[in-house]
Amino acid sequence: MKDFTFKQYTELCITLQERHNLVSVAKFLTEKKENLAIIRHDIHKKPLNALKIAEIEKDLGIQSTFYFRTEPEVFNIDIMKKIHSMGHEIGYHYEVLDKANGDINKAITFFEQDLSLFPFNIQTICMHGNPLTPWVNKDMWRDFNFKKYGIIGEAYLSINFSDLYYFSDTGRSWDGRFSVKDHSDAHDAKSEKIVSTEKLKEFIRQNNGNYYIVTHPQRWNDKLIPWITELFCQSIKNVGKSGIKRMRKKHDFIDDTAEKRRAEYR
């Protein structure tokens, strides 16, 4: 069976609904209940795929969060309005620290400019993690407070991951092995080696608790050619991501070793 199809996504939602209340990020932050599952979508490209996901969820009675980048190929106001009209939350997928080359003051200016582009009241935001840059966008909130803008939460910073099972489809896998910046303190499910959506559904059926599910809608398609294209492109990206992770791990090891040696002479 092909994975990362709209059919598979529909079945994943149905599996979650058997035991959990599926909620947006904003609702999770405001409704403290047991057996919740956050559903979050990061829209990096192909906003029409996001619309399809939104329609699937609407038919199932689900309201989730869609985080849109402000890049021209993604920031489609008509599509956002359609998704919003279905009851879903629209959020801002910010990457301004990357755009500002690490300059915090420029980053907050870019953030304010981008936020003003949305025709909705933005309740929550989520950083975009570009594996090719050295910055982590959420770090800008060490110096600024997003609540100043009427935002109630950030999808990483505002959630206690220690009480969650966290799964992202990064790299067309659910085990986190291709995640460069998308990390959390959630229950460690990587040891389960959950690569496929079928395996994820099995895990959900066997494990109670709160869940945090993240998808990137451009990865999901029923049509053969787009599905194969995404598979091929993602396979190439995964090779690059694996190389980046190895280089960073080696760099961190070198830094740690050098620091230990310096400490010996203090």
C-alpha positions in Angstrom: 0.0 0.0 0.0 1.3 3.5 -0.9 2.0 5.7 2.1 1.5 9.5 2.4 -1.7 9.5 0.3 -4.9 11.4 1.2 -6.5 8.0 1.9 -3.8 7.1 4.4 -4.2 10.5 6.1 -8.0 10.0 6.3 -7.4 6.6 8.0 -4.9 8.2 10.4 -7.4 10.8 11.5 -10.1 8.1 12.0 -7.6 6.0 14.1 -6.9 9.1 16.3 -10.6 9.8 16.6 -11.3 6.4 18.1 -9.6 7.4 21.4 -8.8 11.1 21.2 -10.4 14.5 20.8 -8.6 16.2 17.9 -7.8 19.9 18.4 -6.0 22.8 17.0 -2.9 24.3 18.7 -4.9 27.2 20.1 -7.6 24.9 21.5 -5.0 22.7 23.1 -3.5 25.7 24.9 -6.9 26.8 26.2 -8.7 23.5 26.8 -7.0 21.3 29.4 -8.4 17.8 28.8 -7.2 14.2 28.7 -6.7 12.2 25.5 -6.2 15.1 23.2 -4.4 15.0 19.8 -3.0 18.3 18.4 -3.2 18.3 14.6 -0.8 20.8 13.0 0.1 21.3 9.4 3.1 23.3 8.2 2.5 24.7 4.8 5.9 25.0 3.1 4.5 24.8 -0.5 1.5 23.5 -2.5 -1.3 25.3 -0.6 -3.8 23.3 -2.7 -2.7 20.2 -0.8 -3.4 22.0 2.4 -6.9 22.8 1.2 -7.5 19.1 0.4 -6.3 18.1 3.9 -8.6 20.8 5.4 -11.6 19.3 3.4 -10.8 15.8 4.6 -10.8 17.0 8.2 -14.0 19.0 7.8 -15.8 15.9 6.6 -14.6 14.1 9.7 -15.6 16.9 12.0 -12.0 17.9 12.8 -10.6 21.4 13.4 -6.8 21.7 13.2 -4.1 24.3 12.7 -2.5 25.4 9.4 0.7 27.4 9.6 1.4 29.3 6.4 4.7 30.8 5.4 4.6 34.2 3.7 6.5 33.1 0.7 4.7 34.0 -2.6 4.2 30.4 -3.6 2.5 29.6 -0.3 0.8 32.7 0.9 -2.5 32.3 -0.9 -5.2 34.4 0.9 -8.1 32.8 -1.0 -7.0 29.3 0.1 -6.4 30.5 3.6 -9.9 32.0 3.7 -11.5 28.8 2.5 -9.6 26.8 5.2 -10.5 29.3 7.8 -14.2 29.2 6.8 -14.2 25.4 7.6 -13.4 26.2 11.3 -9.7 25.6 11.1 -7.1 27.8 12.8 -4.7 29.8 10.5 -1.3 30.5 12.0 1.9 32.2 10.9 4.9 29.9 10.0 7.7 32.4 10.7 11.3 32.3 9.5 12.3 35.9 10.1 15.5 35.1 12.0 16.8 33.3 8.9 15.7 36.1 6.7 17.5 38.6 8.9 20.7 36.5 8.9 20.5 36.2 12.7 19.9 39.9 13.4 17.3 39.9 16.1 16.2 43.5 15.6 15.7 43.0 11.9 13.9 39.8 12.6 11.2 41.4 14.8 10.7 44.1 12.1 10.2 41.4 9.5 7.9 39.6 11.9 5.6 42.6 12.4 5.5 43.2 8.6 4.6 39.6 7.8 2.0 39.4 10.6 0.2 42.4 9.2 -0.3 40.5 5.9 -2.7 38.0 7.4 -6.4 38.8 7.1 -7.2 36.9 10.3 -6.6 37.3 14.0 -3.4 35.1 14.5 -3.7 33.2 17.8 -0.6 31.0 17.5 2.6 30.9 15.6 5.2 28.3 14.7 8.8 28.5 13.7 10.0 27.2 10.3 13.1 25.1 10.6 15.4 25.6 7.6 18.1 22.9 7.8 20.5 25.0 5.6 20.8 27.9 8.1 22.6 28.1 11.4 19.8 29.9 13.2 16.7 28.5 15.1 13.9 31.0 14.5 12.2 30.5 17.9 15.4 31.8 19.6 14.2 35.4 18.7 11.7 35.1 21.6 14.5 35.2 24.1 14.6 38.9 23.5 11.0 39.6 22.5 7.6 38.5 23.7 5.1 37.3 21.1 2.2 38.0 23.4 2.7 41.7 22.7 1.0 40.9 19.4 -2.0 39.2 20.8 -0.5 35.8 20.2 -1.4 33.2 22.9 1.3 30.7 22.0 4.2 29.3 19.9 3.8 25.8 18.7 7.1 24.7 20.3 7.7 27.1 23.2 4.2 27.1 24.7 3.6 23.3 24.9 4.8 20.9 27.6 6.1 18.1 25.4 6.9 15.8 28.3 3.2 14.8 28.4 3.0 14.1 24.7 3.7 11.6 22.0 5.2 13.8 19.2 5.2 12.6 15.6 6.2 14.6 12.5 6.2 13.4 8.9 9.5 15.2 8.2 11.4 13.3 5.5 8.4 11.1 4.8 9.1 9.2 8.0 7.5 9.4 11.5 10.6 8.5 13.5 12.4 11.8 13.5 15.6 10.6 11.9 15.5 13.3 9.2 14.7 16.2 11.5 17.4 18.7 11.8 15.7 21.4 13.8 12.3 19.9 14.6 13.0 18.5 18.0 11.0 18.3 21.3 11.1 16.8 24.7 8.2 14.5 24.0 8.0 10.8 24.9 10.7 9.1 22.9 8.9 7.1 20.3 11.9 6.9 18.0 12.8 3.5 19.5 9.6 2.2 18.1 11.0 2.8 14.6 7.7 4.1 13.3 8.5 4.8 9.7 5.2 4.3 8.0 1.7 5.7 8.6 0.5 2.1 9.1 3.0 1.6 12.0 1.9 5.0 13.5 -1.7 3.9 13.5 -0.7 0.7 15.3 1.2 2.7 17.9 -1.8 5.0 18.5 -4.1 2.0 19.0 -1.8 0.5 21.6 -0.8 3.7 23.5 -3.1 6.1 25.3 -2.1 9.6 26.1 -2.0 13.0 24.4 -0.5 13.2 20.9 1.0 15.9 18.7 0.8 15.1 15.0 2.6 17.3 12.5 2.2 17.0 8.7 3.5 18.9 5.7 0.6 18.6 3.1 2.9 18.7 0.1 4.0 15.2 1.0 0.5 13.8 0.7 -1.1 12.9 -2.7 -3.2 10.2 -4.3 -2.2 11.0 -7.9 0.7 8.9 -9.0 3.0 11.4 -10.7 2.9 14.0 -7.9 3.3 11.2 -5.4 6.4 9.8 -7.2 7.9 13.3 -7.7 7.6 14.1 -4.0 9.1 10.7 -3.1 12.1 11.3 -5.4 12.7 14.9 -4.3 12.4 14.0 -0.6 14.8 11.1 -1.0 17.4 13.5 -2.3 16.7 15.9 0.5 17.0 13.2 3.1 20.5 12.4 1.9 21.4 16.0 2.4 19.8 16.2 5.8 21.6 13.1 7.0 24.9 14.7 5.9 24.0 18.0 7.8 23.2 16.1 10.9 26.5 14.2 10.8 28.4 17.4 10.3 26.7 19.2 13.1 27.1 16.2 15.5 30.8 16.1 14.6 31.1 19.9 15.1 29.4 19.6 18.5 31.8 16.8 19.5 34.8 18.9 18.5 33.5 21.9 20.5 32.8 19.7 23.5 36.3 18.1 23.3 38.0 21.4 22.9 36.1 22.8 25.9 37.1 19.8 28.1 40.8 20.3 27.1 40.6 24.0 27.9 39.1 23.2 31.3 42.1 20.9 32.1 44.4 23.9 32.0 42.3 26.3 34.0 
